[in-house]
Amino acid sequence: MRIGFLMDPLESVRFEHDSTFALMLECRRRGYEVRELRQEWLWCEGARPRSRMRSVEVLRGGENFRVLDDLDAPLADLDVLFLRKDPPVDGDYLQATLLVDLERGPLLINHPRGLREANEKLFALRFAQFVPPTIVSREIGRLREFLQRQGGDAVIKPLDGCGGSGVFRLRLGDPNLGSLLETATQGGRVAIMAQAYLPAIEEGDKRIILLDGEPIGAVLRVPPEGELRANLAVGGVPRRASVSAREREICRALAPELRNLGLWFVGIDVIGGFLTEVNVTSPTGLVEIDALSGGSLESQVIDFAVRRSGLQARAVAGM
């Protein structure tokens, strides 16, 4: 098996926490060839997308990885390609998904069409019955009105960020309120999302990992003292967690749409029983869930990828 990972540079990875690196380690454990790709390495001649690829040996500790080979090859050389580039989902990102989408060879996790359609903030609004009161707007006056309707307490976030970047709590009476809204919307030029503040965030923000629409693990991320955000990237403390009946209901509601879009490997965020985000670009949390549960979520993900890539190959051969 040749497994590719289109990702941020390996040199920038936080090896002890990174879910992509955990997946790569699992591939190495099985004896698969692991290749690193980057968005800027993609190119295309005719209708055949290609890329510079680094064949790498990954290991835990020491130098963490070494490059075995540096080559240029068609994406069709791969059995599976994990698309794990972190946001922002900008023009370069979208062009990369369009290039990759030309290839019908490897299994793509997640599928480029799903990545284009499922904005991590806006996709949750398709399941409004599970979402807290929410507004998306660039109009500062409209955002202020929403804040008032929520009792003067709300959270704003950019539509294309990750890791808690750009997330602020707004409260009426804060002398910085106008400046925060102007900064977040870039003076009314960029739409943002505002949601009612959920006091349950003090207990934690739960990340639930879904594989083929089914929950396979969860971690409660507790915000550090004096911090609104619970993201592990900004110091959130991981705690062992199970998946509640309400959260399983959310997963069941999402599953058909996730499968339809080829969003096989997803992480959802739930606060106090409310769905706040659906992470499809590079969902994290595998390492923390493994450490708390003693399991191996990455093994389940690779099992699924190998099984499904075999089914896909047989289907193509039979056409």
C-alpha positions in Angstrom: 0.0 0.0 0.0 1.1 3.5 -0.8 -0.6 6.1 1.5 -0.2 9.8 0.8 -0.8 12.7 3.1 -1.4 16.1 1.6 -0.6 18.2 4.7 1.3 21.1 6.2 5.0 20.6 6.1 6.3 17.8 8.3 8.9 20.2 9.7 6.1 22.2 11.3 4.2 19.4 12.9 3.8 19.1 16.7 4.7 15.4 16.6 3.5 14.6 20.2 0.0 15.8 19.4 -0.6 15.7 15.7 -3.3 13.3 14.4 -1.9 13.2 10.9 1.5 12.1 12.3 -0.3 9.4 14.3 -1.9 8.1 11.1 1.5 8.1 9.4 3.0 6.1 12.3 0.2 3.5 12.0 0.9 3.1 8.3 4.6 2.6 9.0 3.8 0.0 11.6 2.0 -2.0 9.0 4.8 -1.7 6.5 3.0 0.7 4.1 4.9 3.3 2.1 4.2 6.8 3.5 4.4 9.8 1.2 4.1 13.5 2.2 2.6 15.9 -0.3 2.0 19.6 0.0 -0.6 21.9 -1.6 2.1 23.9 -3.4 3.6 20.8 -4.8 0.5 19.8 -6.8 0.5 20.3 -10.6 -1.3 18.9 -13.6 -0.5 18.0 -17.2 -3.6 17.4 -19.3 -6.1 15.7 -17.0 -3.6 13.9 -14.8 -2.8 15.6 -11.5 0.7 15.0 -10.2 2.8 16.2 -7.3 6.2 16.3 -5.8 6.1 13.6 -3.1 8.5 12.8 -0.3 8.6 9.1 0.7 9.3 9.3 4.5 10.1 7.1 7.4 8.3 8.3 10.5 9.1 7.4 14.1 8.2 8.6 17.5 11.1 10.5 19.2 14.5 11.7 18.0 14.3 13.3 14.6 10.7 12.0 14.1 11.1 11.5 10.4 13.6 11.1 7.6 13.2 11.4 3.9 13.8 8.2 2.0 13.1 9.5 -1.5 12.0 12.7 -3.2 10.1 12.1 -6.4 7.5 13.5 -8.8 4.6 11.2 -9.5 1.0 11.0 -10.6 -1.6 10.9 -7.7 -2.7 7.6 -9.3 0.4 6.0 -7.8 -1.3 6.2 -4.4 -3.8 3.8 -3.0 -5.1 6.3 -0.5 -4.6 10.0 -0.2 -5.5 11.8 3.0 -6.3 15.5 2.4 -5.2 16.9 5.8 -4.2 20.5 5.0 -5.1 22.9 7.8 -7.3 25.9 7.1 -7.7 28.6 6.0 -9.9 27.4 3.2 -8.8 30.0 0.7 -8.4 30.2 -3.0 -5.2 28.1 -3.0 -6.9 25.4 -0.9 -10.0 25.3 -3.2 -7.8 25.1 -6.3 -5.9 22.2 -4.7 -9.2 20.3 -4.2 -10.1 20.9 -7.8 -6.8 19.5 -9.0 -7.0 16.4 -6.8 -10.7 15.9 -7.8 -9.5 15.2 -11.4 -7.9 11.9 -10.2 -10.1 8.8 -10.0 -7.4 6.5 -8.7 -6.7 6.7 -5.0 -9.3 6.8 -2.3 -9.6 10.4 -1.1 -10.2 11.1 2.6 -11.9 13.4 2.8 -13.3 13.8 -0.7 -12.6 17.1 -2.4 -16.2 17.8 -3.2 -17.1 17.4 0.5 -14.3 19.7 1.5 -15.6 22.4 -0.8 -19.2 22.1 0.3 -18.8 21.6 4.0 -17.5 24.8 5.5 -16.6 23.9 9.1 -18.7 26.6 10.6 -21.6 26.8 8.1 -22.1 23.1 7.5 -23.5 22.7 11.1 -26.4 25.0 10.2 -27.8 22.3 8.0 -28.7 20.7 11.3 -30.3 23.7 12.9 -32.2 21.7 15.5 -28.9 20.9 17.2 -27.2 24.3 16.8 -27.3 27.2 19.4 -28.8 30.5 18.3 -26.6 31.7 15.4 -26.2 34.5 13.0 -23.8 35.0 10.0 -23.4 38.5 8.9 -20.9 41.2 8.1 -23.2 44.0 9.2 -22.1 45.4 12.6 -25.5 46.7 13.4 -27.1 43.3 12.8 -24.5 41.6 14.9 -25.2 44.1 17.8 -28.9 43.4 17.6 -28.2 39.6 17.8 -26.0 40.2 20.8 -28.9 42.0 22.5 -31.3 39.2 21.8 -28.9 36.8 23.4 -29.0 38.7 26.7 -25.8 40.6 25.9 -23.5 37.6 25.7 -22.3 35.9 22.5 -19.2 34.4 20.8 -17.9 35.4 17.4 -15.6 33.4 15.1 -14.3 33.7 11.6 -15.8 31.3 9.0 -12.4 29.9 7.8 -10.2 29.7 10.9 -9.0 26.8 13.0 -7.5 26.0 16.4 -9.6 28.7 18.1 -7.9 31.5 16.1 -10.1 34.7 16.0 -12.7 33.5 18.5 -13.9 36.2 20.9 -16.6 36.5 23.6 -18.8 39.6 23.2 -20.6 41.3 26.0 -22.8 44.4 26.0 -21.1 47.1 28.0 -17.6 46.1 27.0 -15.9 49.3 25.8 -14.0 47.2 23.2 -17.2 45.8 21.6 -17.2 48.1 18.6 -13.5 47.6 18.0 -13.9 43.8 18.2 -16.7 43.8 15.7 -14.9 46.1 13.3 -11.7 44.0 13.5 -13.5 40.7 13.1 -15.5 41.9 10.1 -12.7 43.9 8.7 -14.8 47.0 8.8 -18.0 45.3 7.6 -16.3 43.6 4.6 -16.1 40.0 5.8 -19.0 37.9 7.2 -18.4 36.2 10.6 -20.5 33.8 12.7 -21.9 34.8 16.1 -23.5 32.3 18.5 -25.1 32.6 21.9 -22.6 32.1 24.6 -23.0 28.6 26.1 -22.1 28.6 29.9 -21.4 24.8 29.5 -18.1 25.7 27.9 -16.7 26.1 31.4 -17.1 22.4 31.8 -15.5 21.7 28.4 -15.9 21.4 24.6 -16.3 17.8 23.5 -14.6 16.7 20.3 -16.2 13.5 18.9 -14.5 11.6 16.1 -16.7 10.1 13.4 -15.6 7.4 11.0 -18.0 6.7 8.1 -20.7 8.6 10.1 -20.2 6.6 13.3 -18.7 7.9 16.6 -15.5 6.0 17.5 -14.1 8.2 20.3 -14.4 11.4 22.2 -12.4 13.8 24.3 -13.5 16.7 26.5 -11.3 19.7 26.1 -11.4 21.9 29.2 -10.4 25.5 28.8 -7.5 26.7 30.9 -8.0 29.2 33.7 -9.1 32.6 32.3 -9.5 31.3 28.7 -12.7 31.1 26.7 -11.3 28.6 24.1 -10.9 24.9 24.9 -8.9 24.0 21.8 -5.9 21.8 22.6 -3.8 24.1 20.3 -4.3 27.0 22.9 -3.8 25.0 26.0 -7.1 23.1 26.5 -6.8 20.2 28.9 -8.0 16.8 27.6 -10.3 14.8 29.8 -11.7 11.3 29.1 -15.3 11.4 27.7 -18.0 9.2 26.5 -20.6 9.9 23.8 -24.1 10.8 25.3 -27.5 9.8 23.9 -28.0 13.4 22.7 -24.6 13.4 20.9 -25.4 10.0 19.3 -28.6 11.6 18.0 -26.5 14.4 16.4 -24.2 11.8 14.8 -27.1 9.9 13.4 -28.5 13.1 11.9 -25.2 14.0 10.3 -24.2 10.5 9.0 -26.2 10.3 5.7 -25.0 13.7 4.6 -21.4 13.0 5.6 -21.4 9.8 3.6 -23.0 11.4 0.6 -20.2 14.0 0.5 -17.4 11.5 1.1 -16.6 13.0 4.4 -15.4 9.8 5.9 -13.2 11.1 8.8 -14.8 14.0 10.7 -14.6 15.6 14.1 -17.6 17.4 15.5 -17.6 19.9 18.4 -20.4 19.8 21.0 -20.9 22.1 23.9 -23.6 21.4 26.4 -25.5 19.2 23.9 -25.2 21.8 21.1 -23.4 21.2 17.8 -21.0 24.1 17.2 -18.7 22.9 14.4 -18.1 20.1 11.9 -14.4 19.7 11.3 -13.6 18.1 7.9 -10.3 19.5 6.8 -7.9 18.0 9.4 -9.8 16.8 12.4 -7.6 16.3 15.5 -7.8 14.6 18.9 -6.7 11.0 18.0 -3.6 11.1 20.2 -5.4 12.5 23.2 -8.3 10.0 22.9 -5.8 7.1 22.5 -3.9 8.2 25.6 -7.0 8.5 27.7 -8.7 5.3 26.5 -5.8 3.0 25.8 -7.1 2.4 22.3 -5.9 3.2 18.8 -8.3 5.3 16.7 -5.7 5.7 14.0 -5.7 1.9 13.6 -9.5 2.0 13.0 -9.1 4.9 10.4 -6.4 3.0 8.5 -8.5 -0.2 8.6 -11.3 1.7 7.0 -9.1 3.4 4.4 -7.6 0.0 3.3 -10.9 -1.7 3.2 -12.7 1.0 1.3 -9.8 1.5 -1.2 -10.0 -2.2 -2.0 -13.7 -1.9 -2.6 -13.2 1.2 -4.8 -10.4 -0.5 -6.8 -12.6 -3.6 -7.5 -15.5 -1.3 -8.5 -13.3 0.6 -11.0 -11.9 -2.7 -12.4 -15.4 -4.0 -12.9 -16.7 -1.0 -14.9 
